[in-house]
Amino acid sequence: MAWDVVVIGGGIAGVSVACELAASRSVLLVEAEPMLAAHTTGRSAAIFAPTYGGPAVRALTAASLARFDAALLSPRPLLWVGTVGEAIAAGAREITVAQACELCPTLRPEAVRAAALDEGTRDVDAMGLHQGYVRGLKAAGGEVRKCARVTGLTRDGTGWRVSLGTEEIQTGLVVDAAGAWADRVAALAGVPTIGLRPLRRTVAIAVGGPVDPSWPLVVDGGDRFYFRPEGPGVLVSPVDETPSEPMDAKPDELDVALAMQRVNEVTTLALRSVRTAWAGLRSFVDDRAPVVGEVPGHPGFAYFAGQGGYGIQLAPALAAAGAAIILGDPVPADIAITADEIAPARLFAG
Ligand SMILES: Cc1cc2nc3c(=O)[nH]c(=O)nc-3n(C[C@H](O)[C@H](O)[C@H](O)COP(=O)(O)OP(=O)(O)OC[C@H]3O[C@@H](n4cnc5c(N)ncnc54)[C@H](O)[C@@H]3O)c2cc1C
């Protein structure tokens, strides 16, 4: 069977844009792994932070809020702390150190120099979001194939022949939502690559002293750590960005130890042991905005990549805007970005 669209990648990027496209096109989603969301999507910290990222990311995050099923979001204020005198994120309200310690009494007042609060931050049910898009895709007649790695992409008339090993599928439009592998997929098609850089980020659940589930998400303004309550422990990250090849990322135990050490320095938590740890690849282009649409001169091949560290929080608006851009329709009016801001062409200018 020939499909109007083949979407490559079963993470949040692929399932969200496939679901939007399936409203008006026949869509097949192919995923290399035996399960969906096996790579970056299954490894996120599941935070929705409106003050995080550059202008395009913030506009997409803001427009996503109303598009989220409210049941998938729960309040979790973000407390920015300056531990070595760094600037605090724009958009957050400055508060005193005493107020910060009242919100999160495990903080050591002598370790905090400045603080600011963003009350618009939320926890996200990231897997609930992902599953909702898979259900939506299937309800619209779309199909999902797992264990289906794209091994070749050949131009065929006005469309493409997609090779899955020995099997071949015809389509008019290929959407490259392959996460850290997006440049590899483009190279299969002979389409210019976008300079995507996968950066490893580590997260662990650590246990030590008592934890209050109502504590905020605490983020160091100098990008040294973040932590938040997670069951009887805390979720910690050293906010690492280690360059990597596209791969099944694994946590380095030194990164885990660094996260615990940095959190122990500013709190009374006395984290001692690690319950579990994982790592994933956050993939960025140079300006750290997503990359959506066709590369000029290569019709029928569209990127939907470069979601970096924001792919969950901006998914609803990026999928709606992305589907419109890919089909040549206007970006929905409530999403305050232009197609040019996220177009691949910006990366080739000059
Ligand atoms: C530790 C960590 C914390 C994070 N925290 C947050 C957060 O709090 N909030 C937030 O919004 N974002 C967060 N992110 C970022 C977010 O997780 C990503 O932006 C998002 O998951 C990227 O989704 P994706 O679909 O592009 O990539 P992926 O989920 O990696 O999906 C890409 C898929 O493409 C498949 N694929 C690759 N090549 C092929 C091929 N040839 N054929 C078929 N399939 C192929 C892969 O198998 C993979 O499943 C975090 C990321 C990490 C690592």
The ligand as an SDF file (V2000), in Angstrom:
LIG
                    3D

 53 58  0  0  0  0  0  0  0  0999 V2000
   17.5270   13.4950   30.7730 C   0  0  0  0  0  0  0  0  0  0  0  0
   16.5770   14.2640   29.9050 C   0  0  0  0  0  0  0  0  0  0  0  0
   15.6560   15.1140   30.5050 C   0  0  0  0  0  0  0  0  0  0  0  0
   14.7330   15.8030   29.7190 C   0  0  0  0  0  0  0  0  0  0  0  0
   13.7760   16.5500   30.3360 N   0  0  0  0  0  0  0  0  0  0  0  0
   12.8470   17.1800   29.5990 C   0  0  0  0  0  0  0  0  0  0  0  0
   11.8090   17.9050   30.2500 C   0  0  0  0  0  0  0  0  0  0  0  0
   11.7450   17.9620   31.4750 O   0  0  0  0  0  0  0  0  0  0  0  0
   10.8710   18.5350   29.4680 N   0  0  0  0  0  0  0  0  0  0  0  0
   10.9280   18.4820   28.1020 C   0  0  0  0  0  0  0  0  0  0  0  0
   10.0730   19.0820   27.4450 O   0  0  0  0  0  0  0  0  0  0  0  0
   11.8930   17.7800   27.4660 N   0  0  0  0  0  0  0  0  0  0  0  0
   12.8470   17.1350   28.1870 C   0  0  0  0  0  0  0  0  0  0  0  0
   13.8330   16.4280   27.5610 N   0  0  0  0  0  0  0  0  0  0  0  0
   13.8870   16.4660   26.0930 C   0  0  0  0  0  0  0  0  0  0  0  0
   12.8600   15.5590   25.4460 C   0  0  0  0  0  0  0  0  0  0  0  0
   12.8790   14.3020   26.0890 O   0  0  0  0  0  0  0  0  0  0  0  0
   13.2110   15.4370   23.9480 C   0  0  0  0  0  0  0  0  0  0  0  0
   13.2050   16.7280   23.3570 O   0  0  0  0  0  0  0  0  0  0  0  0
   12.2300   14.5710   23.1810 C   0  0  0  0  0  0  0  0  0  0  0  0
   11.9640   13.3660   23.8590 O   0  0  0  0  0  0  0  0  0  0  0  0
   12.7810   14.2590   21.7890 C   0  0  0  0  0  0  0  0  0  0  0  0
   11.8610   13.3850   21.1530 O   0  0  0  0  0  0  0  0  0  0  0  0
   12.1350   12.7730   19.7390 P   0  0  0  0  0  0  0  0  0  0  0  0
   10.8970   12.0820   19.3320 O   0  0  0  0  0  0  0  0  0  0  0  0
   12.7070   13.8350   18.8500 O   0  0  0  0  0  0  0  0  0  0  0  0
   13.3520   11.7350   19.9520 O   0  0  0  0  0  0  0  0  0  0  0  0
   13.3080   10.1970   20.4100 P   0  0  0  0  0  0  0  0  0  0  0  0
   12.3930   10.0080   21.5530 O   0  0  0  0  0  0  0  0  0  0  0  0
   14.7220    9.7700   20.5980 O   0  0  0  0  0  0  0  0  0  0  0  0
   12.6660    9.4590   19.1690 O   0  0  0  0  0  0  0  0  0  0  0  0
   13.3640    9.2740   17.9470 C   0  0  0  0  0  0  0  0  0  0  0  0
   13.0550    7.8670   17.4640 C   0  0  0  0  0  0  0  0  0  0  0  0
   13.5060    7.7060   16.1310 O   0  0  0  0  0  0  0  0  0  0  0  0
   13.8470    6.3310   15.9880 C   0  0  0  0  0  0  0  0  0  0  0  0
   14.6900    6.1610   14.8130 N   0  0  0  0  0  0  0  0  0  0  0  0
   15.9470    6.6260   14.6190 C   0  0  0  0  0  0  0  0  0  0  0  0
   16.4270    6.2430   13.4170 N   0  0  0  0  0  0  0  0  0  0  0  0
   15.4450    5.5180   12.8250 C   0  0  0  0  0  0  0  0  0  0  0  0
   15.3380    4.8480   11.5700 C   0  0  0  0  0  0  0  0  0  0  0  0
   16.3400    4.8430   10.6630 N   0  0  0  0  0  0  0  0  0  0  0  0
   14.1740    4.1860   11.2930 N   0  0  0  0  0  0  0  0  0  0  0  0
   13.1440    4.1740   12.1810 C   0  0  0  0  0  0  0  0  0  0  0  0
   13.2110    4.7850   13.3860 N   0  0  0  0  0  0  0  0  0  0  0  0
   14.3390    5.4620   13.7020 C   0  0  0  0  0  0  0  0  0  0  0  0
   14.5710    6.0080   17.2830 C   0  0  0  0  0  0  0  0  0  0  0  0
   14.6130    4.6230   17.5410 O   0  0  0  0  0  0  0  0  0  0  0  0
   13.7540    6.8020   18.2970 C   0  0  0  0  0  0  0  0  0  0  0  0
   12.7800    6.0010   18.9450 O   0  0  0  0  0  0  0  0  0  0  0  0
   14.7600   15.6960   28.3010 C   0  0  0  0  0  0  0  0  0  0  0  0
   15.7020   14.8420   27.7080 C   0  0  0  0  0  0  0  0  0  0  0  0
   16.5940   14.1230   28.4940 C   0  0  0  0  0  0  0  0  0  0  0  0
   17.5730   13.1990   27.8340 C   0  0  0  0  0  0  0  0  0  0  0  0
  1  2  1  0
  2  3  1  0
  2 52  2  0
  3  4  2  0
  4  5  1  0
  4 50  1  0
  5  6  2  0
  6  7  1  0
  6 13  1  0
  7  8  2  0
  7  9  1  0
  9 10  1  0
 10 11  2  0
 10 12  1  0
 12 13  2  0
 13 14  1  0
 14 15  1  0
 14 50  1  0
 15 16  1  0
 16 17  1  0
 16 18  1  0
 18 19  1  0
 18 20  1  0
 20 21  1  0
 20 22  1  0
 22 23  1  0
 23 24  1  0
 24 25  2  0
 24 26  1  0
 24 27  1  0
 27 28  1  0
 28 29  2  0
 28 30  1  0
 28 31  1  0
 31 32  1  0
 32 33  1  0
 33 34  1  0
 33 48  1  0
 34 35  1  0
 35 36  1  0
 35 46  1  0
 36 37  1  0
 36 45  1  0
 37 38  2  0
 38 39  1  0
 39 40  1  0
 39 45  2  0
 40 41  1  0
 40 42  2  0
 42 43  1  0
 43 44  2  0
 44 45  1  0
 46 47  1  0
 46 48  1  0
 48 49  1  0
 50 51  2  0
 51 52  1  0
 52 53  1  0
M  END
$$$$
